[in-house]
Amino acid sequence: MTAQLQEFNLAGRLIGKDPKVVGTIMTYEGLVAATENWPNADIVEIRLDQAGSQLDAWLETSQKLIDQKQPLIFTLRHVAEGGAWNEEEQDRLKLYKELLSAGQLVDIEWASPLSKELIAFAQEIEKPVIVSSHNFENTQSDEELASLVKEVASIPYVIFKLVTTPQSQEDNRRVMALLNHERTQPICLMTMGEIGQVTRILFPAEGSCLTYGFIDSPAAPGQIESGLLKRMIGDLT
């Protein structure tokens, strides 16, 4: 199936073999609450793209979680892939490099012009980076999916996150089959919407390294509350 997978330690959470539940925070109120009471999730994703003019406040509050040595993912999702970031790309690159240098995990879109430079930087400092691809319209052909996995999921220090929109359970099956493709890096696979909701529960049992739920507000169609998602996955194992 795969060669020996590269694994990464994120504040005591090993990413690569056993699946981890990521809980996404989309509001400042949710971020403040997390500093006072750690959510029911293995890892917390902080969606900095939602901060708008409050970015400095979000970063200051996030520092409290960093000081607590909590496992975090920082995401400035671009508007082109469903996020709210529409500022200067060099500002995003600068912040991502600062976070990577501080030992934090960040998420960059594979389609972004920044991706290759950020991957090279991550490799230089030997820190992992999530490289993501989101399709909000449909699920690509088998050939396109296989090409993406082959290209991205063998790049050192990359955790590849691939998310599509299924039109049927057959699309879910085709995406799940990618877990059997040859690769050297951890891979996170999901599909969105009502049809895709089951993949957030079942794919981790088949080898997807991460699955995403929400903490305060859904970040994508079909997301499940992170605590419920943890219980449902636990019932399967």
N, C-alpha and C positions, 0 to 999 in steps of 0.2 A: 504493500500500500504506500508507505512513505519511508524515507530514510530517517535517520535519527533526527528528531525535531529539536531545534534550538528552543530552550526554555528561558523564561525571564522571571526574576524575583522582583515583585513590586510591593515594597513595604511588608514583606512576609507572605505575600500571596504569590504562589508559583503559577505563572501563565504558560500554558503549553500542553499540559496533559489532562489533569482534572479540570472540568469546566467551572468557570466562575460567573456569578451573577453580577452584572453591572447595573447599578441604580442611577438613573439620570436625574440631575437637578436642573430645572429650567427657570427657577425664580430666585430672586435674592432672598426672599423669606425662607425658601427651602434650604438655601445655603447656610443662612444664619442658624436655622434649626439643626442642621447637621453638625455644626460646631458644638452644640450643646448636648446632642443625643445622636450618636452614630446610627444611621439608618440600617434597616434590615437588608443588607446587600454585602457582597464580598468586596466590591470595589465601587467607588462613587465617580460618576462622570459629571464634571462641572461644565455646563454649556455656556462658556464665556461669550459666545456670539449673541446671547440673549441680554447681555448687560447694557448694551447701548452706551449712553453717556455715563453710566455708573461703573464702567470697567474698573477704575481704580478702587472703588469700594468692594467690588467682587474679588479683586486680587488681594486686597488687604484682608478680607474675611477668609479667603481660601488659605492664606498663610497660616491661619490658626490650625487648619486641618493638616497642613504640611508640618507644622511644629508638633502636632500630635502623632506624626509619623503614620498617617492614614494612607491607604492605597487609593490613588486618585488618577483620573484621566481628565486632561484639559482639552476641550474642543472649541475651536472657533470655526464653526461650520459655515462655509460660504453659501450665499443665496442660491448659487447654481445647483447645489445639491441639498436644498431643503432647509438651509440654515438662515441666519439673519446677518452674517458678516458681509458688509458691503463697503468696507473702508479700504485704505491703502494696503495692498498685499505685502509690501515690504514691512509694514507695521506688524502684520500677522507673523511674518517670518521671524522678525526680531524677537517677538514675545515667545514664539515657539522655541527658538534656540535658547532663550533664557531659561525657560521651563525645563527643557531637556538637560541643560547644563546643571540644573539644580536637582536632577534625578527624577523628574516627573515624566509621566507618560502623556504624549499628545497624539492627536488624531488629525491627519491631513488627507485630503482627497487625492487619489491617484491621478485624477484628471487635472489637478491643479498644476500650473507652471512652477509652483514652489516645491512639488513633491520630490523631485530628484535631488535638489540641493539640500532639502531637509533630511532625506535618507542618507546622503553622503555625510552630512554633519553628524547624524546619529551613529553611523558606522565609525566615524573618526573618534568619537568620545565613548564608543562602545555602550550605547544606550538604545533600548528598543523604541520603536515608533509604530503607531497604528497607521496603516495606509488603507483608506476606505474607498469603496465604490458603491454608489447608490443609484438604483434605477427605479424611479417613481412611476413609470409608465407600464412596464411589462417585465418579462424575464427573457434575457437574451437567448440566442440559439445555443445548442450544446457546444458548437465549435467556438463561439465567442466566449462562453463561460470557461471552457477548458483553456483557451488561450490566455485569459486573464489570470487564472490560477497558476499556469505554467510560468507566466512572466513575472508575477508579483510575489507568489508564495515560495520563491526560492531565493529571494534577496535577503542577505544576512541582516539581522536586527530588525526585520519587518514582521509585524503581526498584521496579516491581511484580513480585512473585514469586507465582506461582499454581501450586499443586500439588494434584493430585487422585489418586484411586485408580481405575484403569481396571478394567472387567470384561471388556474385549476390546480387540483392536487397533483396532477402530473408535473406541473412546473415545480412544485415542492420536491417531488421525487428526483427531478433532474438536478436541482440545486444540491440536494443531499448527496447525490452520487459524486459530487466534487470532493467530498471528504476522502474518497478512495484514490484520488489522483496523487501521483508522485509529487512530493514537496519536501522542503527542509524546514519550513517555518510554520508556526502556529497559524491556524485559520479560524475565522469567525464567520459563520454563515447563518443568514436568516432571510425570511421573506416577510413582506408587510401586509397589512390589511387583515380582514376577517379570515380569508383563506390562509394567510401566512401565520396566524397567531400560534397554531400548533407547532410550528417550526422552532419557536422560542423555547419550547418545552422539550421537544424530541431531539433536535439536532445536537444539543450538548451531550446526550447519551451516546451519540454516534461519533463524537470526536471534535465537535465545534468547541473551541477553547473558551469563548465568551458568549453570553446571551444577555440581552438588554431588557430591563424593565424600567418603570418610572418610579420616582420617589414623590414628586410633588405635582407633576403634570406630564401627560404623555408627550414624548418627543417625536413619535412616529406612529403612523396608523397601525393598530393591532398590538401596541405595547401593553404589557400586563404589569400591575403593581409589583415592585421588586420583591417584597416579602412573600406575596402569594406565589410568585414565580419560583422563589427558593423552595417553598414547601412542595409545589407541584413537581419540581425536578427531584427533590428528595424522595418523594413517593415512588419514583421510578427506579431509584438506585438502592 
